[in-house]
């Protein structure tokens, strides 16, 4: 077999992967706007100007298309939120970086929508691979954040007896409330309230409690 002949088969899969990436990108944008349930082979074919059979050949089913979108969303979330935070020192600096990156992504999703949140509404009571993939992705992220909280406790940045699950719950609740207030209710100042809420959580569970205000000095009576 010649070198030229051996390289030809490798090009077809590469082109196929590029086409699949284009389809997933289009599907991801559409799912952010109308939800995973709104995805269809026909809609994606129209968006990408491909035939339905061409799109179907890459996924085989609507469910596989939905799963591919969930996987891609999770991969992008990791690249934007999790991995950059690893450059920060262990403990509270890393936890702060994770939250800051999460807030940055959330601010961009106020207009486009969050697939984790919309997907939870669509699939919370529906068993199946799509729900499992969504839940697994969210659990992976929450587990990473919980590890950062535990690290902050070990580094002495948060109290050693703090409840890491409770802290993670409260931080997650801030993001959910932010989406509800900023995207649905359109309330101004939502981002600032979320950031203030995060600082309140850290202050409550901090290893060093806030210094108490000094007691007022008593004036000596004048004789």
C-alpha positions as CSV (number, residue, x, y, z in Angstrom):
1,X,0.0,0.0,0.0
2,X,1.4,3.4,-1.0
3,X,1.5,6.4,1.4
4,X,-1.0,8.3,-0.7
5,X,-3.4,5.4,-0.7
6,X,-3.0,5.0,3.1
7,X,-3.8,8.6,3.8
8,X,-7.0,8.8,1.8
9,X,-9.2,6.8,4.2
10,X,-8.1,9.1,7.1
11,X,-9.5,12.2,5.3
12,X,-13.0,11.0,5.1
13,X,-13.5,10.5,8.9
14,X,-11.8,13.9,9.4
15,X,-14.3,15.6,7.1
16,X,-17.1,13.7,8.7
17,X,-16.1,14.9,12.2
18,X,-16.0,18.5,10.9
19,X,-19.5,18.2,9.5
20,X,-20.7,16.6,12.7
21,X,-19.1,19.4,14.7
22,X,-21.0,22.0,12.6
23,X,-24.3,20.1,13.2
24,X,-23.7,19.9,16.9
25,X,-22.8,23.6,17.1
26,X,-26.1,24.5,15.3
27,X,-28.0,22.2,17.5
28,X,-26.5,23.6,20.7
29,X,-27.5,27.1,19.6
30,X,-31.0,26.0,18.9
31,X,-31.4,24.0,22.1
32,X,-30.3,27.1,24.1
33,X,-33.2,29.0,22.6
34,X,-36.0,26.5,22.5
35,X,-34.8,23.6,24.7
36,X,-33.6,20.1,24.0
37,X,-37.1,18.9,23.2
38,X,-37.3,21.4,20.4
39,X,-34.5,19.7,18.5
40,X,-35.3,17.7,15.5
41,X,-33.4,16.3,12.6
42,X,-35.5,18.4,10.2
43,X,-34.8,21.7,12.0
44,X,-31.1,21.1,12.2
45,X,-31.0,20.1,8.5
46,X,-32.7,23.4,7.6
47,X,-30.3,25.4,9.8
48,X,-27.2,23.7,8.3
49,X,-28.6,23.5,4.8
50,X,-28.1,19.8,4.8
51,X,-30.5,17.0,3.8
52,X,-32.3,15.2,6.6
53,X,-30.7,12.0,5.6
54,X,-27.3,13.7,5.9
55,X,-27.9,14.8,9.4
56,X,-29.5,11.4,10.3
57,X,-26.4,9.7,9.1
58,X,-24.3,11.4,11.7
59,X,-26.6,10.7,14.7
60,X,-29.1,8.0,13.8
61,X,-31.8,9.4,16.0
62,X,-33.1,12.5,17.6
63,X,-32.1,11.2,21.1
64,X,-28.5,10.7,20.0
65,X,-28.6,14.3,18.7
66,X,-29.8,15.5,22.1
67,X,-27.1,13.5,23.9
68,X,-24.4,14.9,21.6
69,X,-25.6,18.4,22.5
70,X,-25.5,17.7,26.2
71,X,-22.0,16.3,25.9
72,X,-20.8,19.3,23.9
73,X,-22.4,21.7,26.4
74,X,-20.7,20.0,29.3
75,X,-17.3,20.1,27.4
76,X,-17.6,23.8,26.8
77,X,-18.7,24.4,30.4
78,X,-15.6,22.7,31.7
79,X,-13.3,24.6,29.3
80,X,-14.8,28.0,30.3
81,X,-15.5,27.5,34.0
82,X,-13.6,24.6,35.5
83,X,-10.2,24.3,33.9
84,X,-9.2,28.0,34.0
85,X,-9.9,27.9,37.8
86,X,-7.3,25.2,38.3
87,X,-4.7,27.8,37.7
88,X,-5.6,29.5,40.9
89,X,-4.0,28.3,44.2
90,X,-5.8,25.6,46.1
91,X,-8.5,26.5,48.6
92,X,-10.5,29.6,48.6
93,X,-8.7,31.3,45.7
94,X,-9.7,28.4,43.5
95,X,-13.3,28.3,44.8
96,X,-13.5,32.0,44.1
97,X,-12.2,31.5,40.6
98,X,-14.7,28.8,39.9
99,X,-17.6,31.0,41.1
100,X,-16.3,34.0,39.1
101,X,-16.0,31.9,35.9
102,X,-19.5,30.5,36.6
103,X,-20.9,34.0,37.0
104,X,-19.2,35.1,33.8
105,X,-20.8,32.3,31.8
106,X,-24.1,32.9,33.5
107,X,-24.1,36.5,32.5
108,X,-23.7,35.4,28.9
109,X,-26.5,32.9,29.2
110,X,-29.0,35.3,30.5
111,X,-29.9,36.0,26.9
112,X,-29.1,32.6,25.3
113,X,-30.3,30.3,28.1
114,X,-28.7,27.5,30.1
115,X,-29.2,23.9,28.9
116,X,-28.6,22.5,32.4
117,X,-31.5,24.6,33.8
118,X,-33.9,24.3,30.8
119,X,-33.0,20.6,30.5
120,X,-33.9,20.0,34.2
121,X,-37.3,21.5,33.6
122,X,-37.9,19.4,30.5
123,X,-36.5,16.1,31.8
124,X,-36.9,16.2,35.6
125,X,-39.7,13.6,35.6
126,X,-38.7,11.7,32.4
127,X,-36.5,8.7,32.8
128,X,-34.0,8.0,30.0
129,X,-30.6,8.6,28.6
130,X,-31.0,12.3,28.1
131,X,-32.1,12.9,31.6
132,X,-29.2,10.7,32.9
133,X,-26.7,12.6,30.8
134,X,-27.9,16.0,32.1
135,X,-27.9,14.8,35.7
136,X,-24.5,13.3,35.4
137,X,-23.0,16.5,33.9
138,X,-24.5,18.7,36.7
139,X,-23.4,16.2,39.4
140,X,-19.8,16.2,38.0
141,X,-19.7,20.0,38.3
142,X,-21.2,20.1,41.8
143,X,-18.7,17.4,42.9
144,X,-15.8,19.5,41.6
145,X,-17.1,22.6,43.4
146,X,-17.6,20.5,46.6
147,X,-14.0,19.4,46.4
148,X,-12.9,23.0,46.1
149,X,-14.9,23.7,49.3
150,X,-13.3,20.8,51.1
151,X,-9.9,22.0,50.0
152,X,-10.7,25.5,51.4
153,X,-11.5,23.9,54.7
154,X,-8.2,21.9,54.7
155,X,-6.3,25.0,53.9
156,X,-7.8,26.8,56.8
157,X,-9.7,29.3,54.6
158,X,-13.1,28.0,55.8
159,X,-14.0,26.5,59.1
160,X,-13.0,22.9,59.5
161,X,-16.4,21.9,60.8
162,X,-18.3,23.6,58.0
163,X,-20.8,21.5,56.0
164,X,-19.4,21.3,52.4
165,X,-22.6,20.0,51.0
166,X,-24.6,22.9,52.5
167,X,-22.1,25.4,51.1
168,X,-22.3,23.9,47.7
169,X,-26.1,23.9,47.9
170,X,-26.2,27.6,48.7
171,X,-23.8,28.5,46.0
172,X,-25.7,26.5,43.4
173,X,-28.9,28.1,44.7
174,X,-27.5,31.6,44.0
175,X,-26.9,30.7,40.3
176,X,-30.4,29.3,40.0
177,X,-31.9,32.4,41.6
178,X,-29.8,34.6,39.3
179,X,-31.2,32.9,36.2
180,X,-34.7,33.2,37.4
181,X,-34.4,36.9,38.4
182,X,-32.3,38.1,35.5
183,X,-33.7,36.0,32.6
184,X,-37.3,35.5,33.6
185,X,-38.1,38.5,35.8
186,X,-35.6,40.9,34.2
187,X,-34.8,42.4,37.6
188,X,-31.9,44.9,37.6
189,X,-29.1,44.3,40.0
190,X,-29.4,40.5,40.0
191,X,-25.7,39.9,39.3
192,X,-24.6,42.1,42.1
193,X,-27.0,40.4,44.5
194,X,-25.6,37.0,43.5
195,X,-22.0,38.2,44.1
196,X,-23.0,39.7,47.4
197,X,-24.7,36.4,48.4
198,X,-21.5,34.5,47.6
199,X,-19.5,36.7,49.9
200,X,-22.1,36.3,52.6
201,X,-21.7,32.5,52.4
202,X,-17.9,32.7,52.7
203,X,-18.2,35.2,55.6
204,X,-20.6,32.9,57.5
205,X,-18.3,29.8,57.1
206,X,-15.0,31.6,57.3
207,X,-12.3,30.2,59.5
208,X,-11.8,33.7,61.0
209,X,-15.0,35.2,62.3
210,X,-15.5,38.9,61.7
211,X,-14.0,41.0,64.4
212,X,-16.5,42.3,67.0
213,X,-16.9,46.0,67.3
214,X,-15.1,47.3,70.3
215,X,-17.3,48.2,73.3
216,X,-17.8,51.9,73.9
217,X,-15.6,53.3,76.6
218,X,-17.4,54.6,79.6
219,X,-16.7,58.2,80.4
220,X,-15.5,58.9,83.9
221,X,-17.9,61.2,85.8
222,X,-16.6,64.7,86.2
223,X,-16.2,65.7,89.9
